[in-house]
Amino acid sequence: MTEERIDEGIERYATSVAFTDAEKAALSYAERMGTVPETIDEAFYEELARHYSVEEIVELGAFIGFNVGFHVFFGTLDFYPMFTPDGRLVSQEESRSIYGDKPVSHLSGSVAGANPEAAE
Amino acid sequence: MAVVEPLPRDKIDPGLGAAVAEAEALGTPDDLFFRILGHVPGYTEALYDALHRSHALGDVDHRLKEIIRVRLARQANDPYFAGQRSKAAKDAGLDEARIEVGCGDFEADSQFTAAEKWALRYASLMFTTPKKIDKSFYDEGKTHYTEAEIMELGAFIAFHYGMQLFMGTLKGLPGS
């Protein structure tokens, strides 16, 4: 796994050739859950069911719901990772300059929809 | 028709029997939660435990957390969790009228304390305008609650909203 693949999975997965149809469906499930959950209807679940078993869909759905809830909460705590991407232990102030002011992972593009305030 | 078919009751992992009984005694979640999450047995126990501990245990008033739980379920468009009620909260004096006020304009209510209003505001802002939950907001919270209680509330809000969001997408469940 690389940062480039994470970025592509966040911002361009729908048109990317790097993801399978199954992976695109799972990524769409996550994006919709955090932004437009009302679009996760029976037709969407039928599409998911073409790629995943019921067990896998419940696993994905519970995982995504849990993460949406907890990441928003943690986002309010203004905490940043203890380590740099290359594994160096840093202060919260330095970590914020890495992950917050100039984030390694994205706060723009499609993910901005998950937290509209981030795009302000 | 449910988009995810609940397991038959007799297919719920027998090891979850105590959890199912505990949830039934509280009144939430009902056994449909176990029949849905039961598709992933490894998840069920951990997720139930997180929901139960954060809601029914801890130091923050359970009645207040019950109001917050219902408010969040409505916000998540989740009729499943929104339709359930804690028997413990009801036994402790919480009624539907108080839940309605807590789900509505609680700021204008004269019965909620300043601490309760802060907690309700915390839940209300978390998934609508989380940027408003800043240092000054937490500073105000600390005038009412310990840091442990604030973490208890924050984790409770996050766990429950996350599960409500997922369950809300499962159209066709009873109550939908």
Interface residues (C-beta under 8 A of the other chain):
Chain A: M33 P37 E38 I40 D41 E42 Y45 E46 V54 E55 I57 V58 E59 G61 A62 I64 G65 F66 N67 V68 G69 F70 V72 F73 F74 G75 T76 L77 D78 N115 E117 E120
Chain B: M1 V3 V4 E5 I36 L37 H39 V40 Y43 L47 A76 N77 M126 F127 T129 P130 K131 I133 D134 K135 Y138 G154 A155 I157 A158 F159 H160 Y161 G162 M163 Q164 L165 F166 M167 G168 T169 L170 K171 G172
